[in-house]
Amino acid sequence: MKRQLIVSIYSYFDYRDFLRDNFAERKAHNQKYSYRAIADKIGINSATLIRILNGKRNLSRNILPKFLQFLKLKKKEATTIPH
């Protein structure tokens, strides 16, 4: 049975905080998780991922669908991320 993540997007005002906490939770359950591994799964450069998380870059319309697919957010949850 697949494990459900505890982090809920509805608990956040800033999607970057959600992403950082979501990735930290994934890392706690799988030591192989890293920003590089996540960036590879999303299909972006790890430096781009870090700039997004640090607020130096916003999610673009091209990158957003990749994040949503990776996070497996429901349609209603996805509307909380700006685009």
C-alpha positions as CSV (number, residue, x, y, z in Angstrom):
1,M,0.0,0.0,0.0
2,K,1.3,3.5,-0.9
3,R,2.2,5.8,1.9
4,Q,0.2,9.1,2.2
5,L,2.3,12.2,2.8
6,I,1.3,14.2,5.9
7,V,2.0,17.6,4.5
8,S,-1.2,19.3,3.3
9,I,-1.0,22.2,0.8
10,Y,-4.0,23.8,2.6
11,S,-1.8,24.5,5.6
12,Y,0.4,27.0,3.7
13,F,0.2,30.5,2.4
14,D,3.4,30.3,0.4
15,Y,3.7,27.3,-2.1
16,R,7.5,27.4,-1.5
17,D,7.1,26.6,2.1
18,F,4.8,23.7,1.1
19,L,7.4,22.4,-1.4
20,R,10.3,22.6,1.1
21,D,8.3,20.7,3.7
22,N,7.0,18.2,1.2
23,F,10.5,17.5,0.0
24,A,11.8,17.2,3.6
25,E,9.1,14.7,4.4
26,R,10.0,12.7,1.3
27,K,13.6,12.8,2.3
28,A,12.8,11.6,5.8
29,H,11.2,8.5,4.3
30,N,13.7,7.9,1.6
31,Q,17.4,9.0,2.0
32,K,17.9,8.8,-1.8
33,Y,15.7,11.9,-2.2
34,S,17.7,15.0,-3.0
35,Y,16.9,18.3,-4.8
36,R,18.9,16.8,-7.8
37,A,16.7,13.7,-7.8
38,I,13.5,15.7,-7.6
39,A,14.7,18.1,-10.3
40,D,15.5,15.1,-12.5
41,K,12.0,13.6,-12.0
42,I,10.4,17.0,-12.7
43,G,12.6,17.5,-15.8
44,I,14.4,20.7,-14.7
45,N,17.8,21.7,-13.6
46,S,18.5,21.3,-9.9
47,A,19.8,24.9,-9.8
48,T,16.4,26.0,-11.1
49,L,14.6,24.1,-8.4
50,I,16.8,25.7,-5.7
51,R,16.1,29.2,-7.2
52,I,12.4,28.5,-7.1
53,L,12.5,27.3,-3.5
54,N,14.7,30.3,-2.4
55,G,12.2,32.7,-4.0
56,K,14.7,33.9,-6.7
57,R,12.5,32.4,-9.5
58,N,8.8,31.8,-9.8
59,L,7.1,28.7,-11.2
60,S,6.6,29.3,-14.9
61,R,3.6,28.0,-16.9
62,N,6.0,25.5,-18.5
63,I,7.3,24.1,-15.2
64,L,4.1,24.2,-13.2
65,P,2.4,21.1,-14.8
66,K,5.6,19.1,-14.1
67,F,5.5,20.0,-10.4
68,L,1.8,19.2,-10.2
69,Q,2.3,15.8,-11.8
70,F,5.3,15.0,-9.5
71,L,3.4,16.1,-6.4
72,K,0.3,14.2,-7.5
73,L,-2.0,17.0,-6.4
74,K,-5.7,16.8,-6.9
75,K,-7.3,19.4,-9.2
76,K,-8.6,21.4,-6.3
77,E,-5.2,21.3,-4.5
78,A,-3.5,22.4,-7.7
79,T,-5.5,25.6,-7.8
80,T,-3.8,26.8,-4.6
81,I,-0.5,27.1,-6.4
82,P,-0.2,30.4,-8.4
83,H,0.0,30.2,-12.2
